[in-house]
Amino acid sequence: MDQLPDELLLRIFSYIPFMQRVILRVVSWRWSRLIFDNSLLRTISIRRAMCEDDKLEALFSAATRLAEVNLFSCHFLNGSCILNAGLARLRMMDLSETAVTDLTLAKILQESKELTELHLTGTRISDKSLPHITDLPKLKYISVPPENVHGFSRSSALAIVRNCATLRTLDCQEGYFFTTEELHRIVEGNSLLTGLLIPYSFVDDPTLMFIMESLTKLAYICICETEVTKDCVRMLKLRKPSLEICYNVNHTP
């Protein structure tokens, strides 16, 4: 391996999962340098890790053209390490179940105008972050924090639908108790939605039919723990076989 040129080693490293590449740093100084090569740091995925932001500052500093970052279920990370990276090309960011704060998220989003996918499930984000989210010009997917646990409410979710013209998937999987009126406002706020996850909402058969008639491009909908009947779901599947409907209590299709 020591005889291989840098270009070939980088090619080999690119096929190795991110966290395994990080472990390979201890092999040699040369490998450590190559592991931190910018070409390998366009995607950073550190899931379910017990680490803190100061331990990742050098790693993110080397990521000058970061495109994707996945810190799912890293409970001790507040996301400040991300600020060391080059964020102008960031497209996807998963901060689900992290300790990210409103202030840190605001700073990240101000530098991430190419962001299309944002995961905030299980975070402590409040409606203070709402202006920075709705200011994203290319946002297509968002999963929102728990309703009213830390100050992010149904009105915040409705504001995202209304103000993000590019939004295509609204993911409220943690349970937002949308009323029938609010569901109408979602549909009227963005008729181009292709994905809608609204378990626990006040959805009955007529409301579901209204959603389906209004969102003609809808490809996936989650209506678990709602009042929708199996007969209605069965009829919709016959009418639109390509539509994926998740409606069971265990959130399975």
C-alpha positions as CSV (number, residue, x, y, z in Angstrom):
1,M,0.0,0.0,0.0
2,D,2.9,2.4,0.7
3,Q,3.9,2.1,-2.9
4,L,0.6,3.3,-4.2
5,P,0.3,7.0,-5.4
6,D,-1.9,9.4,-3.4
7,E,-4.5,9.5,-6.2
8,L,-5.0,5.7,-6.0
9,L,-5.1,5.7,-2.2
10,L,-7.7,8.4,-2.2
11,R,-9.8,6.4,-4.7
12,I,-9.6,3.3,-2.4
13,F,-10.5,5.4,0.7
14,S,-13.5,6.8,-1.1
15,Y,-15.1,3.3,-1.0
16,I,-14.6,2.9,2.8
17,P,-17.4,4.1,5.1
18,F,-16.6,7.5,6.7
19,M,-16.1,6.4,10.3
20,Q,-13.8,3.5,9.2
21,R,-11.7,6.0,7.3
22,V,-11.3,8.1,10.4
23,I,-9.9,5.1,12.2
24,L,-7.4,4.5,9.5
25,R,-5.7,7.9,10.3
26,V,-3.6,6.1,13.0
27,V,-1.9,3.9,10.4
28,S,0.7,6.5,9.3
29,W,1.2,10.2,8.9
30,R,0.6,9.9,5.2
31,W,-2.7,8.1,5.6
32,S,-3.7,10.7,8.2
33,R,-3.0,13.5,5.7
34,L,-4.9,11.8,2.9
35,I,-7.9,10.9,5.1
36,F,-8.2,14.7,5.7
37,D,-8.1,15.4,2.0
38,N,-10.9,17.7,0.9
39,S,-12.1,15.2,-1.8
40,L,-13.0,12.7,0.9
41,L,-14.7,15.3,3.1
42,R,-17.6,16.3,1.0
43,T,-19.8,14.0,3.0
44,I,-19.3,13.7,6.7
45,S,-21.4,11.0,8.5
46,I,-21.0,10.5,12.2
47,R,-24.1,8.7,13.6
48,R,-24.8,7.8,17.2
49,A,-21.4,8.9,18.4
50,M,-20.5,10.0,21.9
51,C,-18.3,12.9,20.9
52,E,-18.3,16.7,21.4
53,D,-17.9,19.5,19.0
54,D,-14.3,20.5,20.0
55,K,-13.1,17.0,19.0
56,L,-14.4,17.5,15.4
57,E,-13.2,21.0,14.7
58,A,-10.1,20.0,12.8
59,L,-12.1,17.5,10.8
60,F,-14.7,20.0,9.7
61,S,-12.1,22.7,9.1
62,A,-10.6,20.4,6.4
63,A,-14.0,20.1,4.7
64,T,-13.9,23.2,2.6
65,R,-16.5,22.0,0.2
66,L,-18.9,20.2,2.4
67,A,-22.0,18.8,0.6
68,E,-23.7,16.5,3.2
69,V,-23.4,16.2,6.9
70,N,-25.2,13.6,9.0
71,L,-24.9,13.8,12.8
72,F,-28.0,11.7,13.6
73,S,-28.4,10.9,17.3
74,C,-25.1,12.5,18.4
75,H,-26.6,13.8,21.6
76,F,-23.6,15.7,22.8
77,L,-23.0,17.7,19.6
78,N,-24.5,21.2,19.4
79,G,-23.4,21.6,15.8
80,S,-20.8,24.4,16.3
81,C,-18.2,22.2,14.7
82,I,-20.0,22.5,11.4
83,L,-19.3,26.2,11.4
84,N,-15.6,25.4,10.7
85,A,-16.5,23.9,7.3
86,G,-17.1,25.5,3.9
87,L,-20.9,25.6,3.8
88,A,-21.5,27.3,0.4
89,R,-22.2,23.9,-1.2
90,L,-24.0,22.2,1.7
91,R,-27.1,20.4,0.4
92,M,-28.2,18.0,3.1
93,M,-27.9,18.3,6.9
94,D,-29.2,15.9,9.5
95,L,-29.1,17.2,13.0
96,S,-31.8,14.8,14.4
97,E,-31.5,14.1,18.1
98,T,-28.5,16.4,18.6
99,A,-28.2,19.3,21.0
100,V,-28.1,22.0,18.3
101,T,-29.2,25.4,19.5
102,D,-31.2,28.1,17.7
103,L,-28.1,30.4,17.6
104,T,-25.8,27.7,16.1
105,L,-28.5,26.6,13.6
106,A,-29.0,30.3,12.5
107,K,-25.3,30.7,11.9
108,I,-25.1,27.5,9.8
109,L,-28.2,28.3,7.7
110,Q,-26.9,31.8,7.0
111,E,-24.0,30.2,5.2
112,S,-25.9,27.3,3.6
113,K,-28.1,28.8,0.8
114,E,-27.8,25.6,-1.3
115,L,-29.4,23.5,1.4
116,T,-32.3,21.4,0.1
117,E,-32.7,18.9,2.9
118,L,-32.9,19.7,6.7
119,H,-33.5,17.2,9.4
120,L,-34.4,18.6,12.9
121,T,-36.4,15.7,14.4
122,G,-35.8,15.4,18.1
123,T,-33.9,18.7,18.5
124,R,-34.5,21.6,20.9
125,I,-35.0,24.2,18.1
126,S,-37.7,26.8,18.8
127,D,-39.6,29.2,16.5
128,K,-36.6,31.6,16.8
129,S,-35.0,29.6,14.0
130,L,-38.1,30.0,11.8
131,P,-36.9,33.1,9.8
132,H,-33.6,31.4,9.0
133,I,-35.4,28.3,7.8
134,T,-37.9,30.1,5.6
135,D,-35.0,32.2,4.2
136,L,-33.5,29.1,2.5
137,P,-34.1,29.6,-1.2
138,K,-33.9,25.9,-2.2
139,L,-35.3,23.9,0.7
140,K,-37.2,20.9,-0.5
141,Y,-37.4,18.6,2.6
142,I,-37.7,19.4,6.3
143,S,-38.4,17.3,9.3
144,V,-39.5,19.5,12.2
145,P,-38.8,19.4,16.0
146,P,-41.4,18.1,18.4
147,E,-44.5,20.2,18.7
148,N,-44.3,22.8,21.6
149,V,-41.6,20.9,23.5
150,H,-39.0,23.7,23.0
151,G,-41.2,26.3,21.4
152,F,-41.6,25.1,17.8
153,S,-45.3,25.0,17.2
154,R,-47.8,24.1,14.5
155,S,-47.9,27.7,13.4
156,S,-44.1,27.4,12.7
157,A,-44.7,24.4,10.5
158,L,-47.5,26.2,8.7
159,A,-45.2,29.2,8.1
160,I,-42.6,27.0,6.5
161,V,-45.2,25.6,4.1
162,R,-46.5,29.0,3.3
163,N,-43.1,30.7,2.9
164,C,-40.9,28.0,1.3
165,A,-42.1,27.9,-2.3
166,T,-39.6,25.1,-3.1
167,L,-40.7,22.8,-0.3
168,R,-41.8,19.4,-1.5
169,T,-41.9,17.2,1.7
170,L,-43.2,18.3,5.2
171,D,-42.2,15.7,7.8
172,C,-44.0,16.1,11.1
173,Q,-43.4,12.5,12.2
174,E,-43.0,13.4,15.9
175,G,-46.7,14.2,16.0
176,Y,-48.3,17.5,15.2
177,F,-52.0,17.6,16.1
178,F,-53.1,19.6,13.0
179,T,-56.7,20.5,13.0
180,T,-58.8,20.1,9.8
181,E,-58.6,23.9,9.2
182,E,-54.8,23.7,9.6
183,L,-54.5,20.8,7.1
184,H,-56.5,22.9,4.6
185,R,-54.0,25.7,5.1
186,I,-51.1,23.3,4.4
187,V,-52.7,22.2,1.2
188,E,-53.6,25.7,0.1
189,G,-50.1,27.0,1.1
190,N,-48.3,24.6,-1.2
191,S,-50.1,22.6,-3.8
192,L,-46.8,21.0,-5.1
193,L,-46.1,18.9,-2.0
194,T,-45.0,15.4,-2.9
195,G,-44.6,14.1,0.6
196,L,-46.7,14.7,3.7
197,L,-46.1,13.1,7.1
198,I,-48.9,14.1,9.5
199,P,-49.5,11.2,12.0
200,Y,-51.7,12.0,14.9
201,S,-53.4,14.9,13.0
202,F,-57.2,15.2,12.9
203,V,-57.6,13.5,9.6
204,D,-60.8,11.7,8.6
205,D,-61.9,10.2,5.3
206,P,-63.3,13.5,3.8
207,T,-60.2,15.4,4.8
208,L,-57.9,12.8,3.3
209,M,-59.9,12.9,0.1
210,F,-59.6,16.7,0.0
211,I,-55.8,16.4,0.5
212,M,-55.5,13.9,-2.3
213,E,-57.6,16.0,-4.7
214,S,-55.6,19.1,-3.9
215,L,-52.1,17.7,-3.9
216,T,-52.1,16.0,-7.3
217,K,-48.3,15.4,-7.2
218,L,-48.4,13.6,-3.8
219,A,-46.4,10.4,-3.8
220,Y,-46.2,9.6,-0.1
221,I,-48.4,10.3,2.9
222,C,-48.2,9.2,6.5
223,I,-51.5,9.3,8.4
224,C,-50.9,6.9,11.2
225,E,-53.0,7.3,14.4
226,T,-55.7,9.2,12.5
227,E,-59.4,8.6,12.0
228,V,-59.0,7.5,8.4
229,T,-60.6,4.1,7.7
230,K,-59.1,1.2,5.9
231,D,-61.8,1.3,3.3
232,C,-60.8,4.9,2.4
233,V,-57.2,3.8,2.2
234,R,-58.1,0.8,0.1
235,M,-60.1,3.0,-2.3
236,L,-57.3,5.5,-2.7
237,K,-54.8,2.7,-3.5
238,L,-57.0,1.4,-6.2
239,R,-57.5,4.9,-7.6
240,K,-53.8,5.8,-7.4
241,P,-51.6,2.6,-7.2
242,S,-48.3,4.6,-7.2
243,L,-49.2,6.4,-4.0
244,E,-47.5,5.1,-0.9
245,I,-49.7,5.4,2.2
246,C,-48.5,4.8,5.7
247,Y,-51.5,4.5,8.0
248,N,-50.9,1.7,10.5
249,V,-50.3,2.3,14.2
250,N,-46.7,1.1,13.8
251,H,-46.0,3.4,10.9
252,T,-45.6,0.8,8.3
253,P,-47.0,1.0,4.7
